Amino acid sequence: MRRSLCKALIYRTWEVRAAMKTQTSAIKPVNVTGISTSITDRDAISDEIRIVQSVQTQRGMPVLIIGNLLGISIITYMDPPAILASFAIYPFSLIGLMLLPMVLSYFKLRKRARPIRVSHRRIRIIYQLSLVLGLFWAVSIVLVIPHLSQVHNIAVLISMFFMCYGAVALRPSMPLSSALYIIPFLTATIVSAYVNDVLEPGLLAFYTFNGLFGLGQSAWQNWQDTKEAVQLNLERIAVETEHARVLETISKGLGKYISPQLYQAIFSGEQQAEIASKRKKLTVFFSDIVNFTEITDQLESEELTALLNEYLTEMSKIALDHGGTIDKFIGDAVVIYFGDPISNGVKEDASACVRMAIAMQQRLTDIQQDWQGRGIIDQPFQVRVGINTGYCTVGNFGSDERMDYTIIGSTVNLAARLESRADAGGILLGNETHSLVKDWLHAEEQEAIFMKGFHKPFRTFKVTNSV
């Protein structure tokens, strides 16, 4: 049941991940024009729009700089003496000076990551710079148009509208900034063209109306597209955050049903949920509570559950501290192995397992005294431990609908036999395990064990104390 639920949780986690991708791509905005959303709020949209505005301004800065310099160059190329005679060279120079810090800012910020927050102050600075730049252009146009020929003035009029469309297209998320830049010099251009008879009034009005209508429509549509894109992005982030929370909840639940090592292997992709196994040399640990049936007869079910859970919790902590993979709990019995999915070498795995067993027996002495002090038990609470080292088959066993990641083989069976033959409170080792730890562990050889299907007896060693 435990492994079946574990597998179901794994499959459910994969399904949630797949559903997250599908749902994220299918998110639709809710009443974008009114900025009314079910997942995001006005403040979140406002914050995200400021980030988009800042990023667009930074990315569009080269085009902005080149466009303004190109406009100055075209007008200057038409009639250089007129630029000098009209004193337009001065506002043009101021425009050039304003563009210089923009160039420096662009090269300073171009490799930086997308900001996580942009202040209102930064946006206001962009607005102010746009207005000042537009005013300088307005002064330049007012000064230069009276000194140019009609053909050149028509070219200036056309160029100004092109610059306006470029400003709107360059920063679709900042219609106000575009307006502050456009309105001063476009107004100055149209008024100067009317005063200086650049075009017949009716034609000038028609040209102006169509140009302003196109600019207004483009700016409005760009702003709607920006709001829609921002809302979609925020809703996508909200959905991903919610699904991440669900995945985290599932993962935490999943981690309680399988060992941490197996959990990490599954989510890192190293372990697949498929029927497969491999041969590895492992050190296997079995433990069992002595006279557990008698203890159960003395306790109510609630007390027994609390005592058993406390015992298993303490033993699990020690197992994880020593790097053991907890295979299963069988009532009061515990099965742990070392060497899969992570191994530090056969000798180190065996040493870690034996040290873990010793630590468990020591910890059990402490908690037994606590239980007796609280009056939970009135007789010794002792555990038998059997440890064996050898080749095992480890992997997924079962069917496509239900599988269990576990270990099988004669090494496992012998470890179970060793546990059943161990003394109460004692640790009994197999011969190979003893040979791997005898340089630091004291143990006495015990009676050999015969196992069905094997002609040769298995030597056993009782742990006396560690050094």
C-alpha positions, 0 to 999 in steps of 0.5 A, a space after each residue: 500500500 505504501 509503495 503503491 501510494 508512493 508511485 501514485 504520487 510520482 505519477 501525479 507530480 508528473 501529471 501536474 507538471 504537464 498540466 502546468 505547461 498546458 494551463 499556462 499556455 491557455 491563460 486568457 486575460 480577464 477584462 484587460 481594458 479595465 485592468 480587472 483580474 482574478 489572479 493579479 491586482 492593480 498594484 502588481 500590474 502597475 509594478 510590472 508595467 514600470 519594469 516593461 517600460 524601463 526595459 523597453 526604454 533601455 533596449 530602444 535607446 540606440 534607435 532613439 539616439 540614432 533617430 535624433 542624430 539622423 533628424 539633425 543631420 538631415 535638416 543640417 544637410 538641407 541648408 547648413 547656412 540656414 542652420 547657422 543663420 537661424 541659431 538652430 545650431 544651439 538647440 541642436 547642440 543641446 539635443 546632442 548633449 542630452 543624447 551623450 548621457 543616454 549613450 553612456 547609460 546604455 553601455 552601462 546597463 545593457 548587460 544587466 539582468 531584467 530588474 525586479 522592481 522599477 521605481 516611480 521616480 525612474 519613470 518620471 525621469 524618463 517622462 521629463 527627459 522626453 519632454 525636454 527633448 521635445 521642447 528642444 526640437 520645438 525650438 529648433 523647428 521654430 527657428 529653422 523653418 523661416 530660413 528654409 525653402 518650401 521644398 525643404 520645409 515640406 521635407 522637414 514636415 514629413 521627417 517630423 511625422 516619421 520621427 513621431 511614428 518612430 517614437 510611438 513604435 519604439 516605446 509601445 508601453 509608454 504612450 505618455 512619454 511619446 506624447 511628451 516628446 511628440 506634442 511640443 515639436 509636432 505642434 511647433 512644426 505644424 504652426 510654423 508650417 501654417 505661418 510660413 505658408 509651407 502648405 495650403 491650409 486645407 492640405 496642411 489640416 488634412 495632412 495633420 489630421 490623418 497623421 495625428 489620427 494614425 499616431 493616436 490609434 497606434 499609441 492606443 493599440 500599443 498601450 492595450 497590447 502592453 497591458 494585455 501582455 503584462 497581465 498574461 505574464 502575471 497570470 502565467 507567473 501566478 499559475 506557475 507559483 500555484 502549481 509550484 506550491 502544489 508540487 512542493 506539497 506533493 513532494 513533501 508528502 512523497 518524501 515521507 513514503 520513500 527514502 530521501 536518497 530514492 526521492 532525490 534520484 527520482 526528481 533528478 531523473 537518475 531513477 525511472 519509474 519502470 521495472 528494472 534492477 541491478 546487482 550491487 554489493 550492499 550492507 543490509 540491516 535488519 532490526 526487530 523489537 524483542 517480545 513486541 507482542 507482550 508489549 502490545 498486550 500491556 498498552 492501549 492502541 493509542 499508547 502503542 502507536 505513539 510509542 512505536 512512532 517515536 521509536 521509528 522516528 528516532 531510528 530513522 533520524 539515526 539512519 539518515 544521519 549515517 547515510 542509510 537507505 530506509 527500505 521499509 518498516 514491517 510493523 516494529 521491524 526496520 530494514 535499511 541498506 547501504 550502498 544504493 543509490 549512493 555508495 562510499 565504497 563497500 568498506 565505508 558502507 559496512 562501517 557506516 551501517 555498523 556505526 548506525 546500529 551501535 548508535 541506535 542501541 545507545 539511543 534506545 537505552 536513553 528513550 527506554 529510560 524516558 518511557 519507564 520514567 513516564 510509566 509507559 512501559 515497565 519491562 525492558 524494551 530491547 532490539 535485535 539487529 542483524 547485519 550482512 554484506 554481499 551482492 543483492 539485486 536492487 531496483 523496481 519490482 512489481 507491475 506497471 500499476 504497482 511497483 516497489 523499489 527494494 532489495 532481494 537475494 540471499 544476502 538479504 535473507 541472511 541478514 534477516 536470519 542474523 537478526 532472528 539469532 541475535 541476542 536481545 539488545 545485541 548486534 550480530 554480523 555476517 562474516 563479510 561485514 565483520 571482515 570489513 569492520 574488524 580493524 576498529 570493532 571488537 566482536 566475538 565469533 558465534 555459532 555458525 548459521 545454516 541456511 536452506 539451499 546452502 551446504 556451507 555454514 555462515 560464520 557470525 560475529 557478535 558485537 561486544 563494543 567499538 573502539 
